[in-house]
Amino acid sequence: MPRDDDEPVLDSPTGNVARHVRAYLASDGRTGHRHRGHDTLLLVTRGRRSGILRRTALIYGVEGAAYVLVASNAGSTRHPAWYLNLLDEPEVTVQVGAERFAARARTATSDERAELWPQMVAIFAMFTRYQVKAGREIPLVILDRVGSA
């Protein structure tokens, strides 16, 4: 995601997510990385309509060198905005703990999803409820680091 380092980033407007993101940033991930018993990362996408950078905190899993996200939107019938954003612009930035890096996002294939879904449910059991509630197949997103490690 080509960007100027001084380009502003808007954080999630959702109260508890906004507080989590602020704590994560203020502590360089020391207090935000592990949140309510789950490892979380910060994902920055570019708004598909606004062009504005947007940041949210998400639970993640790891598969090899990649990070895995669940586009659950807490079981909403709609995909989360961050997922729709990365469909238009897959170049994202990620912060895991204190480490920040560029990544390329992609939706997991059916075979990958079949393999990864149980792993993500093992990390956060509510994903099962969200899947039932959503009435749509919840996509899994794979973040592959770009550039040098």
C-alpha contacts under 8 A as a table, 3 or more apart, distances in Angstrom:
res1	aa1	res2	aa2	distance
1	M	46	R	7.73
1	M	89	E	7.54
1	M	90	P	7.79
1	M	91	E	4.50
1	M	92	V	5.51
1	M	93	T	7.23
1	M	102	A	7.64
3	R	7	E	6.71
4	D	7	E	5.17
7	E	53	L	7.93
8	P	52	I	7.94
8	P	53	L	6.95
9	V	44	V	7.86
9	V	52	I	7.08
9	V	53	L	4.81
9	V	54	R	5.48
9	V	55	R	6.59
10	L	52	I	7.43
10	L	53	L	6.15
10	L	54	R	4.79
10	L	55	R	6.08
11	D	18	A	6.20
11	D	21	V	7.18
11	D	54	R	5.73
11	D	55	R	4.68
11	D	56	T	6.11
12	S	15	G	7.97
12	S	17	V	6.31
12	S	18	A	5.32
12	S	21	V	7.94
12	S	54	R	7.03
12	S	55	R	6.01
12	S	56	T	5.34
13	P	17	V	7.44
13	P	18	A	5.88
14	T	17	V	5.38
14	T	18	A	5.72
15	G	18	A	5.16
15	G	19	R	6.26
16	N	19	R	5.16
16	N	20	H	6.16
17	V	20	H	4.98
17	V	21	V	6.12
17	V	56	T	7.00
17	V	57	A	6.55
18	A	21	V	5.15
18	A	22	R	6.21
18	A	56	T	7.68
19	R	22	R	5.14
19	R	23	A	6.22
20	H	23	A	5.20
20	H	24	Y	6.09
20	H	32	G	6.25
20	H	35	H	7.97
20	H	57	A	7.21
21	V	24	Y	5.00
21	V	25	L	6.14
21	V	32	G	7.15
21	V	42	L	7.29
21	V	55	R	8.00
21	V	56	T	6.73
21	V	57	A	6.09
22	R	25	L	5.22
22	R	26	A	5.98
23	A	26	A	5.11
23	A	27	S	6.08
23	A	29	G	7.69
23	A	31	T	6.51
23	A	32	G	5.74
24	Y	27	S	5.49
24	Y	28	D	5.81
24	Y	29	G	4.52
24	Y	30	R	6.88
24	Y	31	T	5.98
24	Y	32	G	3.94
24	Y	33	H	6.51
24	Y	97	G	7.90
25	L	28	D	4.99
25	L	29	G	6.21
25	L	32	G	7.69
26	A	29	G	7.63
27	S	30	R	5.24
27	S	31	T	6.01
27	S	32	G	7.31
28	D	31	T	7.88
28	D	32	G	7.98
28	D	97	G	6.44
28	D	98	A	4.94
29	G	32	G	4.91
29	G	33	H	4.92
29	G	96	V	7.10
29	G	97	G	4.09
29	G	98	A	5.25
30	R	33	H	6.12
30	R	34	R	7.84
30	R	97	G	6.39
30	R	98	A	7.45
31	T	34	R	6.59
31	T	35	H	7.54
32	G	35	H	5.72
32	G	40	T	7.29
32	G	97	G	7.60
33	H	39	D	5.59
33	H	40	T	5.04
33	H	41	L	6.30
33	H	96	V	6.80
33	H	97	G	5.25
34	R	37	G	6.12
34	R	38	H	5.40
34	R	39	D	4.58
34	R	40	T	6.10
35	H	38	H	5.27
35	H	39	D	6.28
35	H	40	T	6.61
38	H	59	I	6.46
38	H	123	I	7.38
38	H	124	F	7.66
39	D	59	I	5.79
39	D	60	Y	6.35
40	T	57	A	6.34
40	T	58	L	5.20
40	T	59	I	4.32
40	T	60	Y	5.73
40	T	96	V	7.20
41	L	57	A	5.59
41	L	58	L	5.54
41	L	59	I	6.55
41	L	60	Y	6.77
41	L	94	V	6.89
41	L	95	Q	5.61
41	L	96	V	4.81
41	L	97	G	7.06
42	L	55	R	6.55
42	L	56	T	5.60
42	L	57	A	4.52
42	L	58	L	6.42
42	L	94	V	5.60
42	L	95	Q	5.00
42	L	96	V	6.68
43	L	55	R	5.47
43	L	56	T	5.50
43	L	57	A	6.31
43	L	58	L	7.33
43	L	92	V	7.06
43	L	93	T	6.05
43	L	94	V	4.82
43	L	95	Q	6.73
44	V	53	L	6.40
44	V	54	R	5.35
44	V	55	R	4.35
44	V	56	T	6.74
44	V	92	V	5.69
44	V	93	T	5.13
44	V	94	V	6.30
45	T	53	L	5.67
45	T	54	R	5.35
45	T	55	R	6.56
45	T	82	W	6.36
45	T	85	N	6.20
45	T	86	L	6.21
45	T	89	E	7.50
45	T	90	P	7.96
45	T	91	E	7.56
45	T	92	V	5.29
45	T	93	T	7.05
46	R	51	G	5.57
46	R	52	I	5.52
46	R	53	L	4.40
46	R	54	R	6.01
46	R	85	N	6.13
46	R	86	L	7.34
46	R	89	E	6.73
46	R	92	V	7.61
47	G	50	S	5.17
47	G	51	G	4.68
47	G	52	I	5.14
47	G	53	L	6.03
47	G	54	R	6.52
47	G	82	W	7.83
47	G	85	N	5.41
48	R	51	G	5.89
48	R	84	L	7.35
48	R	85	N	4.95
48	R	86	L	7.96
48	R	88	D	6.14
48	R	89	E	7.38
54	R	82	W	7.79
56	T	82	W	7.85
58	L	69	L	7.17
59	I	69	L	6.74
59	I	70	V	7.80
60	Y	67	Y	6.39
60	Y	68	V	5.45
60	Y	69	L	5.11
60	Y	70	V	7.58
60	Y	120	M	7.80
61	G	67	Y	5.70
61	G	68	V	4.86
61	G	69	L	6.68
61	G	119	Q	7.63
61	G	120	M	6.34
61	G	123	I	7.32
62	V	65	A	7.02
62	V	66	A	5.82
62	V	67	Y	4.62
62	V	68	V	5.79
63	E	66	A	5.28
63	E	67	Y	6.20
63	E	68	V	6.90
65	A	144	D	7.30
65	A	145	R	7.80
66	A	142	I	6.43
66	A	143	L	5.51
66	A	144	D	5.01
66	A	145	R	6.91
67	Y	142	I	5.78
67	Y	143	L	5.06
67	Y	144	D	6.89
68	V	140	L	6.76
68	V	141	V	5.59
68	V	142	I	4.72
68	V	143	L	6.28
69	L	140	L	5.65
69	L	141	V	4.96
69	L	142	I	6.51
69	L	143	L	7.90
70	V	120	M	7.61
70	V	138	I	7.06
70	V	139	P	6.27
70	V	140	L	4.72
70	V	141	V	6.28
71	A	79	H	6.49
71	A	80	P	6.24
71	A	83	Y	6.33
71	A	138	I	5.91
71	A	139	P	5.43
71	A	140	L	6.05
71	A	141	V	7.13
72	S	75	G	5.42
72	S	76	S	7.05
72	S	79	H	6.90
72	S	80	P	7.01
72	S	127	F	7.10
72	S	130	Y	6.41
72	S	131	Q	7.27
72	S	134	A	7.80
72	S	138	I	5.62
72	S	139	P	7.40
73	N	76	S	5.40
73	N	78	R	7.27
73	N	79	H	6.20
73	N	80	P	5.02
74	A	127	F	7.92
74	A	130	Y	5.74
75	G	127	F	7.91
75	G	129	R	7.27
75	G	130	Y	3.80
75	G	131	Q	6.07
75	G	132	V	7.51
75	G	133	K	5.23
75	G	134	A	4.47
76	S	79	H	7.12
76	S	130	Y	7.52
76	S	133	K	7.04
76	S	134	A	5.03
77	T	133	K	7.65
77	T	134	A	4.55
77	T	135	G	6.11
77	T	136	R	6.51
78	R	134	A	7.59
79	H	83	Y	6.53
79	H	84	L	6.85
79	H	138	I	7.77
80	P	83	Y	5.43
80	P	84	L	6.63
81	A	84	L	5.11
81	A	85	N	6.05
82	W	85	N	5.01
82	W	86	L	6.34
83	Y	86	L	5.29
83	Y	87	L	6.38
84	L	87	L	5.18
84	L	88	D	6.81
85	N	88	D	5.44
85	N	89	E	6.16
85	N	90	P	7.80
86	L	89	E	4.63
86	L	90	P	4.45
86	L	91	E	7.20
86	L	92	V	7.41
86	L	105	A	6.67
86	L	106	R	7.90
87	L	90	P	5.92
87	L	106	R	7.64
89	E	92	V	7.65
90	P	104	R	5.38
90	P	105	A	4.86
90	P	106	R	6.72
91	E	102	A	7.24
91	E	103	A	6.00
91	E	104	R	4.72
91	E	105	A	6.45
92	V	102	A	5.93
92	V	103	A	5.36
92	V	104	R	6.04
92	V	105	A	6.92
93	T	100	R	7.17
93	T	101	F	5.76
93	T	102	A	4.49
93	T	103	A	5.84
94	V	100	R	5.60
94	V	101	F	5.45
94	V	102	A	6.21
94	V	103	A	6.84
95	Q	98	A	6.64
95	Q	99	E	5.46
95	Q	100	R	4.29
95	Q	101	F	6.53
96	V	99	E	5.31
96	V	100	R	6.53
101	F	145	R	7.07
101	F	146	V	7.82
102	A	145	R	6.00
102	A	146	V	5.67
102	A	147	G	7.34
103	A	143	L	5.83
103	A	144	D	5.23
103	A	145	R	4.17
103	A	146	V	5.02
104	R	143	L	5.60
104	R	144	D	5.27
104	R	145	R	6.40
104	R	146	V	6.58
105	A	141	V	6.47
105	A	142	I	5.66
105	A	143	L	4.55
105	A	144	D	6.44
106	R	141	V	5.57
106	R	142	I	5.40
106	R	143	L	6.66
107	T	139	P	6.51
107	T	140	L	5.84
107	T	141	V	4.54
107	T	142	I	6.19
108	A	111	D	7.85
108	A	112	E	5.52
108	A	113	R	5.65
108	A	139	P	7.10
108	A	140	L	5.45
108	A	141	V	5.61
108	A	142	I	6.13
109	T	112	E	5.07
109	T	113	R	5.99
110	S	113	R	5.07
110	S	114	A	6.16
111	D	114	A	5.16
111	D	115	E	6.45
112	E	115	E	5.18
112	E	116	L	5.96
113	R	116	L	5.01
113	R	117	W	5.48
113	R	139	P	7.76
113	R	140	L	6.37
114	A	117	W	5.74
114	A	118	P	7.56
115	E	118	P	6.73
115	E	119	Q	7.56
116	L	119	Q	5.19
116	L	120	M	6.32
117	W	120	M	5.16
117	W	121	V	6.21
117	W	140	L	7.65
118	P	121	V	5.05
118	P	122	A	6.13
119	Q	122	A	5.07
119	Q	123	I	6.49
120	M	123	I	5.03
120	M	124	F	6.25
120	M	125	A	7.90
120	M	127	F	7.61
121	V	124	F	4.99
121	V	125	A	4.72
121	V	126	M	7.19
121	V	127	F	5.68
121	V	128	T	6.44
122	A	125	A	5.90
124	F	127	F	6.09
125	A	128	T	5.95
125	A	129	R	7.73
126	M	129	R	5.21
126	M	130	Y	6.20
127	F	130	Y	4.89
127	F	131	Q	6.09
128	T	131	Q	5.19
128	T	132	V	6.56
129	R	132	V	5.21
129	R	133	K	6.13
130	Y	133	K	5.05
130	Y	134	A	5.88
131	Q	134	A	5.28
131	Q	135	G	6.90
131	Q	136	R	7.24
131	Q	137	E	6.90
131	Q	138	I	6.28
132	V	135	G	6.16
134	A	137	E	7.60
134	A	138	I	7.57
145	R	149	A	7.60
146	V	149	A	7.90
